[in-house]
Structure formats: C-alpha cells, structure tokens
C-alpha cells in the first residue's frame, strides 16, 4: 500500500498588511520536499509526524511530496501559491509514473488559507489533488481547530479530521487517526461519508481553551458522539474571524460510516446545541489595566497577559505597543514582554553589544493601529541569532529560529525583540537568552492561547486582554467586505433568541 503525503499550510489574516510569499514559506517552518519530509517530521508532534507513525503501525509506504508552512500573515501571493500547488501535483505525477498509482493521499492543511483571488485556498488545493487522483481513491485531510470550512472542501475530500485541543497538543494523534482511517478505507473496511454544518458564530478565544470550562464540555459532547456506533469522526472548528471570506465562522464536520443520514442528523444535533448555547462561548474584551488590576487583587504571580489582538500566531505584525506603554506608565518591576517583532532594534542591540545602553524607538512600525513607537533607554542584556529547540508539548521534537533577536531592559521592564513572526509557544527561547520566566511578576505574551501549554504550569493567573492592535477581538471594529451573513456576536447580539 502506497499513500502520498504532503500539504501547503497557512492561517491567513485578511486584515494583515503584508502579503505572504514563497519566501515566507521557506523562512517559516520551511519547505520540505521528498525524503526531507521524513527526515524533518519523524517523531514530531505535528500531523505529518502522525502520518509517519501510522505508516509504521499499518505497514504502508509513504510517498512524500511537498510540505510547506508559512507563519500566519496576509493574503498569499497568487503566483507563489500556484507555484507551490503545481509542484505538489508534479511530485505526485512523477511518483505515480515511476512507482505506480498511489492508493490514497494524506494532506496536512490548516483550514483558513486564503489566496489572492481564492477565498477557499484549502478547498482549491484539495480539489486539485482530487482532479488528479480521480474519484475512487481516498483523500483524508487534517486541519486546525481554527479553520473556516466550506462545502467545497467537504465535497472534494473523503474525510476531514480536525484538532481536538487548544492549545494544539494533539496534532500527531490526529495524524495517526487520519492514517488509520485512510487504511481502513483503502481496505474497504469502512466507507466514510461527511456532513457539514456552518454556524454563524465568532467564538471568543478565552472560551476555546479545551482544558477549561466551558470548552471542555463542548469537547466532551464531541467525544461522546464519536463513541456512537457508525460515527467515525467529529470535527468542531471554532473558525478564524480575521479571514474576510464568505464562510468565515464556526462549523462542524461529521464523518460517518456509509450512512449519510446519520452524518447529517448528527451534525444538525450538535450544531443546534452549540447555537442554542452561543452566549456561553462569548467573552467580552478586557482592557490591559483592568486585567493587571484583576491579577494584582488576587496576588497570584506571575500575572500572564495574553495579548491576543497582536497574536503573531494569528497573522498580526507583533509590534503593538499599548502593553509596553502601560507597563512603563505603571512603573512595573519584574515585567517581561514576549515578543515584540522589531528587527531594526534587534540589529541595533547586536551592533551595540551586551552591557551597552541604547536609545531606541521600539515597536509601532507596521501600522498606525499598532500604536506609536515607544522611546526607551535600555540596556542590552543578551543577543541571539534566534536558534532554539521547542520544549513542548507543541512542536515537540522540532527546532526553531526567531531570527536576529535581543533582550533589552529598562528599569524593571524587559522586552525580547525578534525578527520572526512567531508567537511564544513556551519559555524555551527566552531561556536561551538567560530569562527565567517563572521568576517574573508580569508577563505579556503576543499569543491567544497556545502559550498555555507551557506557561500554565507556573502562571499565577492568565488573562486575555484586547490591547490596541490590528486583530482586535472586538469584532464590531473589523471592516468585512466579503462576509455574506450576520454572525453572533456582531449583528446578532448576545442574549438575542432568534436564529
């Protein structure tokens, strides 16, 4: 049994200014071709790592094609996307011409990819693979929890399987599940059919954390349904509101064995329950000062502020300055910001050297909404070329690079400056600079929830804040042009009963 493996993955923010190019894929998690996939992802906690584990379990041969991941950012350049897609298809054609037809295809995608002129990038890619392999061979796709799913991609795939956790610590597990499902499909032990339901809902990030209420109740319902006879998989997607596409929002995909009515009725049951309880998934935005005040009243340190409106993991520029200005105005000590994306200041720190004091204008350079730069007279505490190893559980087994980076400190406030647009998934990179995060009193992370997988073990309290930035969670401020329907809680306010 031969199964092709590949993927082009991106979480696209339509509200981000910078376009995503081929160079961003190469400098993000990278582009890996052929056997490079096996070398890079064997033993790692991502979906492709799970595909490789499934191959070992079931004894099938992996035909590695192309895998690419760019850090979340703006619309993908159309020509660059077409180039990547054509290369993936070319590699599939070449593999079949030399080794014979593959028995199926496993695709490691995101679910919120938007290309210039293509609202549904994931659907376009799945359709292209379907056109090449025909209708008889299975295509099984893994996707992020934050996909904006469409009927188009459901029609093109055999099965779609999404993450069950946020932070995403189950990626390899979902890859193994996809591998198990495709093998059973090829062996004709099962015949997957799917039902899709779109839900006009923007799900607040603080209520998406799967280890906490109320999201743990939602996922328990999902898992209870998956235990029913005839149900193969249930995917809940909370959506990605910063992709201005017609189908933006939450959705459900139910995979059943042969029984389309079972899939459809089950999807409708769960979608109706989610909609009925929609007020529970809403969390009003909270200001920076209110969050600090709340944390200090409880005297639980470190107080960790999730700067989710400038989450580089969602495509934000990472250089907003409201939290930095607030820390300075309050005269905080033992305060740390991870990270501000400002390669110019990082280079100035490298040029000055450790122990030197430099006057810099920090942050606020990408867009007016990110706030003005902050003038600082800071000491260079450490510099780095950005290399580090993820300490898990997210991306365990992989290395990363933040680019030209530095740790600057003014009075009691420390800032880590980086070049790469990546959120702080854990304290691993800060530790390479000599920073012990657990000893801080105040930590601001430009992340929405993924940091929790590593920071929760020592955080006194974690509070999501809506500081001024491009990806505000006050969704009424976002100016959509392509969204085609009213959604909760924008046009449909909390407390309103009619659908």
VOGU-3710 file (C-alpha; in Angstrom, 3 decimals, decimal comma):
1> xxxxxxxxxx> 0,000/0,000/0,000  1,395/3,394/-1,075  -0,011/6,633/0,356  1,117/10,091/-0,757  1,724/12,717/1,951  2,013/16,485/1,628  0,470/19,838/2,385  0,537/23,608/1,999  -0,495/25,195/5,275  -1,270/28,786/6,206
11> xxxxxxxxxx> -3,579/30,684/8,555  -4,348/33,821/6,573  -5,312/37,149/8,117  -7,032/39,322/5,520  -6,562/42,315/7,818  -2,770/41,989/7,907  -0,990/44,364/5,554  1,971/42,245/4,471  1,416/39,755/1,659  2,588/36,154/2,133
21> xxxxxxxxxx> 5,126/34,972/-0,445  7,136/31,911/-1,339  9,988/33,336/0,719  7,738/33,312/3,797  7,101/29,592/3,346  10,833/28,970/3,030  11,677/31,033/6,119  8,701/29,915/8,229  8,658/26,285/9,247  10,178/25,714/5,855
31> xxxxxxxxxx> 9,588/23,903/2,610  10,410/20,202/2,597  10,456/18,034/-0,472  10,535/14,285/-0,945  12,542/12,436/1,680  13,179/15,719/3,520  9,665/15,288/4,960  10,631/12,003/6,556  13,852/13,408/7,985  12,184/16,533/9,384
41> xxxxxxxxxx> 8,968/15,156/10,844  9,658/11,620/12,071  8,948/11,582/15,801  7,459/15,081/15,912  4,140/16,301/17,298  2,565/17,550/14,098  0,093/15,827/11,784  2,741/14,698/9,300  4,640/13,155/12,209  1,430/11,258/12,971
51> xxxxxxxxxx> 1,140/10,133/9,330  4,640/8,666/9,614  3,710/6,855/12,830  0,586/5,469/11,156  2,720/4,117/8,310  4,850/2,228/10,822  1,754/0,860/12,573  -0,095/-0,237/9,430  2,881/-1,074/7,247  2,130/1,238/4,335
61> xxxxxxxxxx> 4,711/3,054/2,241  4,738/6,851/2,435  5,222/8,703/-0,846  6,454/12,103/0,371  5,554/15,030/-1,872  5,846/18,643/-0,648  5,191/20,175/2,777  5,176/23,930/3,345  4,131/26,150/6,243  4,356/29,944/6,429
71> xxxxxxxxxx> 3,791/31,764/9,693  0,320/33,359/9,807  0,245/36,601/7,833  -1,597/38,343/4,996  -3,065/37,069/1,725  -0,872/34,591/-0,152  0,538/35,846/-3,437  -1,456/34,071/-6,153  1,524/33,213/-8,375  3,504/31,837/-5,436
81> xxxxxxxxxx> 0,584/29,682/-4,297  0,062/28,335/-7,814  3,776/27,504/-7,953  3,602/25,502/-4,706  0,398/23,743/-5,735  1,802/22,786/-9,125  4,985/21,455/-7,536  2,972/19,253/-5,157  0,899/17,929/-8,073  4,015/17,433/-10,221
91> xxxxxxxxxx> 5,651/15,385/-7,488  2,518/13,261/-7,249  2,513/12,714/-11,027  6,197/11,804/-11,012  5,753/9,400/-8,095  2,940/7,618/-9,915  4,793/7,482/-13,222  7,785/5,778/-11,608  6,177/3,712/-8,841  2,620/3,217/-9,994
101> xxxxxxxxxx> -0,631/4,700/-8,702  -0,821/5,632/-5,037  -3,672/4,099/-3,041  -4,612/7,358/-1,329  -3,453/10,808/-0,223  -2,974/12,303/3,247  -2,941/16,121/3,320  -1,678/18,162/6,284  -3,519/21,506/5,907  -4,742/24,346/8,127
111> xxxxxxxxxx> -8,269/25,225/7,050  -8,013/29,036/6,999  -5,790/29,589/3,953  -6,753/32,494/1,693  -5,027/33,268/-1,604  -5,336/36,379/-3,738  -8,482/35,701/-5,757  -9,217/32,380/-3,977  -11,285/32,663/-0,799  -11,009/28,941/-0,032
121> xxxxxxxxxx> -7,353/28,085/-0,532  -7,658/24,734/1,240  -10,649/23,770/-0,876  -8,808/24,750/-4,044  -5,842/22,543/-3,103  -7,988/19,548/-2,142  -9,935/19,871/-5,409  -6,687/19,966/-7,397  -5,491/16,744/-5,764  -8,927/15,185/-6,321
131> xxxxxxxxxx> -8,825/16,099/-10,002  -5,504/14,299/-10,286  -6,272/11,086/-8,387  -9,878/10,744/-9,509  -12,986/9,894/-7,527  -12,110/6,362/-6,413  -9,022/6,939/-4,272  -9,406/8,408/-0,760  -8,100/11,807/0,283  -8,009/12,320/4,052
141> xxxxxxxxxx> -7,204/15,798/5,362  -6,124/17,014/8,801  -6,973/20,592/9,772  -6,515/23,089/12,586  -9,260/23,858/15,105  -9,437/27,368/13,593  -10,457/26,532/10,054  -13,198/28,345/8,137  -14,634/25,261/6,482  -16,723/25,084/3,313
151> xxxxxxxxxx> -18,910/22,620/1,480  -16,422/22,837/-1,389  -13,639/21,118/0,548  -16,034/18,625/2,114  -17,201/17,635/-1,370  -13,609/17,167/-2,581  -12,213/15,176/0,369  -13,059/11,682/1,569  -12,732/12,696/5,211  -11,613/15,783/7,135
161> xxxxxxxxxx> -10,278/15,418/10,670  -9,641/18,453/12,910  -7,690/19,029/16,109  -9,451/18,356/19,412  -7,256/20,555/21,603  -6,419/24,226/22,075  -3,533/24,700/22,661  -2,896/22,210/19,864  -1,130/19,338/21,576  -2,858/16,508/19,696
171> xxxxxxxxxx> -1,520/17,089/16,184  0,403/13,817/15,877  -2,591/11,985/17,376  -4,880/13,413/14,698  -2,335/12,424/12,060  -2,383/8,844/13,339  -6,191/8,914/13,307  -6,170/10,086/9,691  -3,701/7,346/8,780  -5,858/4,708/10,449
181> xxxxxxxxxx> -8,976/5,959/8,663  -7,406/6,030/5,204  -6,042/2,485/5,613  -9,449/1,151/6,632  -10,993/2,989/3,687  -8,495/1,524/1,210  -9,116/-1,943/2,644  -12,878/-1,338/2,257  -13,457/-1,903/5,958  -15,295/1,440/6,103
191> xxxxxxxxxx> -16,863/3,888/3,634  -16,625/7,447/5,006  -19,383/9,953/4,242  -19,418/13,518/5,549  -21,964/16,121/6,650  -21,105/19,798/7,024  -22,844/22,488/9,061  -21,804/26,131/9,102  -22,624/28,083/12,279  -22,923/31,927/12,144
201> xxxxxxxxxx> -20,756/32,379/15,215  -17,465/34,019/16,193  -16,177/32,021/19,164  -14,298/34,067/21,787  -10,730/32,867/22,282  -10,817/32,692/26,118  -13,726/30,223/25,905  -11,944/27,977/23,381  -9,307/26,549/25,734  -10,196/22,871/25,713
211> xxxxxxxxxx> -8,846/22,070/29,173  -11,158/24,618/30,809  -14,905/25,220/31,074  -16,950/25,763/29,023  -14,926/24,326/26,109  -14,201/21,077/27,926  -17,965/20,448/27,962  -18,175/21,011/24,217  -15,352/18,598/23,511  -16,841/16,012/25,866
221> xxxxxxxxxx> -20,039/16,192/23,795  -17,931/15,747/20,637  -16,182/12,696/22,072  -19,445/11,198/23,313  -20,822/11,461/19,771  -17,661/9,877/18,345  -18,298/6,862/20,599  -21,677/6,218/18,951  -21,996/3,300/16,509  -21,383/4,356/12,922
231> xxxxxxxxxx> -19,636/7,659/13,734  -16,010/7,780/12,590  -15,041/11,359/13,473  -16,450/14,724/14,574  -14,605/17,953/13,820  -15,584/21,167/15,554  -13,963/24,270/14,066  -14,246/27,467/16,079  -13,267/29,449/12,984  -10,795/32,232/12,231
241> xxxxxxxxxx> -12,609/35,605/12,247  -9,707/37,569/10,737  -10,082/35,903/7,351  -12,558/38,051/5,426  -14,200/35,280/3,386  -17,860/34,376/2,786  -17,766/31,278/5,031  -15,912/32,785/7,978  -17,036/31,395/11,328  -17,583/28,212/13,291
251> xxxxxxxxxx> -18,574/24,927/11,674  -18,951/21,175/12,127  -17,920/18,182/10,041  -19,252/14,728/10,948  -17,799/11,622/9,309  -19,971/8,503/9,419  -19,507/5,009/8,032  -21,696/4,656/4,920  -24,752/6,348/6,479  -25,325/9,851/5,099
261> xxxxxxxxxx> -28,483/10,371/7,147  -26,611/9,521/10,340  -23,894/12,032/9,488  -26,406/14,773/8,622  -28,658/14,252/11,647  -25,689/14,134/13,998  -24,211/17,328/12,555  -27,553/19,096/12,922  -27,906/17,907/16,528  -24,533/19,252/17,598
271> xxxxxxxxxx> -24,794/22,472/15,567  -28,181/23,242/17,116  -26,852/22,658/20,628  -23,862/24,939/20,007  -26,109/27,669/18,616  -28,606/27,415/21,469  -25,767/27,846/23,969  -23,981/30,580/21,988  -23,890/33,095/24,865  -21,634/30,675/26,758
281> xxxxxxxxxx> -18,977/30,907/24,044  -18,874/34,725/24,244  -16,321/36,578/26,363  -16,338/40,403/26,257  -12,944/42,039/25,574  -10,936/43,156/28,623  -8,570/46,143/28,856  -4,907/45,898/29,849  -5,279/47,953/33,031  -8,375/46,044/34,142
291> xxxxxxxxxx> -6,521/42,770/33,664  -3,496/43,925/35,675  -5,796/45,189/38,421  -7,634/41,860/38,489  -4,385/39,918/38,747  -2,959/42,100/41,489  -6,124/41,828/43,586  -5,598/38,094/43,733  -1,833/38,405/44,364  -1,215/35,424/42,108
301> xxxxxxxxxx> 2,065/35,798/40,227  3,229/35,778/37,580  0,295/37,607/36,051  0,301/36,471/32,416  -1,458/38,740/29,917  -2,396/37,171/26,586  -2,082/39,995/24,050  -4,414/38,197/21,653  -5,115/41,181/19,372  -1,443/41,213/18,369
311> xxxxxxxxxx> -1,027/37,456/18,233  1,670/36,760/15,650  0,362/33,197/15,628  -2,780/34,582/14,002  -1,104/36,866/11,481  -0,653/40,080/13,476  2,520/42,145/12,995  3,649/41,616/16,605  4,808/45,190/17,204  1,867/46,792/19,038
321> xxxxxxxxxx> 2,922/48,953/21,962  -0,047/49,510/24,291  1,081/46,913/26,831  4,666/48,191/26,798  3,471/51,781/27,338  1,187/50,632/30,150  3,970/48,709/31,887  6,176/51,819/31,758  3,412/54,166/32,928  2,653/51,894/35,897
331> xxxxxxxxxx> 6,349/51,587/36,750  6,163/47,805/36,968  9,120/45,701/38,045  9,951/42,120/37,094  7,891/42,639/33,948  8,529/40,888/30,639  7,125/41,142/27,102  7,416/38,171/24,704  7,933/39,165/21,911  7,946/42,473/20,048
341> xxxxxxxxxx> 8,750/41,976/16,377  11,262/44,731/15,636  14,290/43,561/13,648  15,693/47,110/13,431  16,009/47,442/17,197  17,322/43,858/17,455  20,084/44,744/14,990  20,910/47,906/16,945  21,298/45,793/20,070  23,636/43,400/18,249
351> xxxxxxxxxx> 25,694/46,315/16,986  25,972/47,903/20,446  26,787/44,693/22,281  25,796/43,162/25,610  26,107/45,548/28,553  25,655/48,689/26,470  22,756/51,115/26,820  20,966/52,223/23,678  18,215/54,728/22,888  15,670/53,158/20,576
361> xxxxxxxxxx> 12,145/53,607/19,272  10,600/50,240/19,961  7,663/48,733/18,076  4,780/50,516/16,379  6,298/50,489/12,914  3,948/48,236/10,896  0,612/50,083/11,051  -0,919/53,085/12,805  -3,387/50,896/14,694  -0,461/49,116/16,369
371> xxxxxxxxxx> 0,268/52,280/18,332  3,217/54,684/18,202  6,787/53,519/18,849  7,958/53,735/22,451  11,168/55,643/23,152  13,368/53,614/25,504  16,811/53,977/27,007  17,526/50,312/27,575  20,423/48,055/28,473  21,318/45,224/26,131
381> xxxxxxxxxx> 21,122/42,132/28,351  21,638/39,438/25,693  21,638/38,923/21,942  20,900/35,855/19,831  20,743/34,642/16,258  17,437/33,041/17,189  18,129/29,292/17,296  16,279/27,241/19,906  14,536/23,908/20,467  10,831/23,678/21,313
391> xxxxxxxxxx> 10,374/22,224/24,773  6,825/21,055/24,049  4,248/19,904/24,166  3,532/21,877/20,982  6,019/21,112/18,202  7,958/18,796/20,493  10,967/17,407/18,670  11,366/20,402/16,354  13,858/23,250/16,309  13,002/26,872/15,582
401> xxxxxxxxxx> 14,606/30,188/14,783  13,428/33,650/15,837  15,991/35,422/13,654  18,128/38,318/14,881  16,944/38,790/18,479  17,809/40,594/21,684  16,801/41,054/25,317  16,568/44,711/26,309  15,806/46,011/29,801  14,786/49,436/31,082
411> xxxxxxxxxx> 14,384/49,683/34,851  12,173/46,719/35,778  10,796/46,068/32,301  12,327/43,503/29,950  11,468/43,123/26,282  12,531/40,351/23,921  12,892/41,664/20,367  12,677/39,180/17,496  12,622/39,091/13,717  10,423/36,040/13,058
421> xxxxxxxxxx> 6,650/36,439/13,264  6,065/33,590/15,690  4,164/33,573/18,959  5,860/32,462/22,208  4,639/28,879/22,436  6,675/28,450/25,600  9,595/29,910/27,561  12,232/27,929/25,651  13,580/30,784/23,533  13,551/33,254/26,445
431> xxxxxxxxxx> 15,606/30,754/28,429  18,318/30,753/25,735  18,718/34,477/26,440  19,076/33,884/30,176  15,498/34,770/31,174  13,717/32,576/33,705  10,057/33,347/33,077  8,777/31,733/36,268  10,554/34,377/38,378  8,729/37,298/36,727
441> xxxxxxxxxx> 5,706/39,079/38,251  4,180/40,284/34,969  4,477/38,582/31,590  2,801/39,728/28,374  2,762/37,214/25,527  1,722/38,036/21,986  -0,398/34,913/21,767  -4,031/33,936/22,259  -3,868/30,508/23,889  -1,060/28,295/22,570
451> xxxxxxxxxx> 1,366/29,626/25,187  -0,797/27,993/27,865  0,569/24,554/27,030  3,886/25,577/28,596  3,119/28,640/30,764  0,191/27,235/32,756  2,467/25,130/34,910  3,910/28,209/36,637  1,454/31,043/35,902  -0,383/32,550/38,872
461> xxxxxxxxxx> -3,214/33,775/36,665  -3,739/34,058/32,893  -5,934/36,815/31,463  -6,676/37,551/27,804  -6,567/41,275/27,004  -7,700/43,243/23,978  -4,929/45,823/23,677  -4,985/48,128/20,673  -3,828/46,101/17,644  -4,777/45,003/14,180
471> xxxxxxxxxx> -6,577/41,769/15,153  -8,908/43,074/17,798  -11,347/40,604/19,331  -13,957/43,340/19,401  -15,275/42,019/16,097  -17,536/45,009/15,506  -14,401/47,029/14,764  -13,394/44,789/11,845  -14,438/46,012/8,415  -15,539/42,976/6,430
481> xxxxxxxxxx> -16,101/43,214/2,688  -16,701/39,559/1,771  -18,548/38,097/4,751  -22,028/37,245/3,454  -24,117/36,662/6,580  -24,857/38,149/10,002  -22,935/36,492/12,832  -23,017/36,317/16,609  -21,980/38,486/18,480  -21,708/41,226/15,814
491> xxxxxxxxx> -25,057/41,658/14,067  -26,693/39,074/16,355  -26,042/40,383/19,885  -25,648/38,244/23,000  -28,988/37,439/24,607  -30,984/37,501/21,357  -33,053/34,351/20,974  -33,919/34,151/17,275  -31,595/32,468/14,776
//
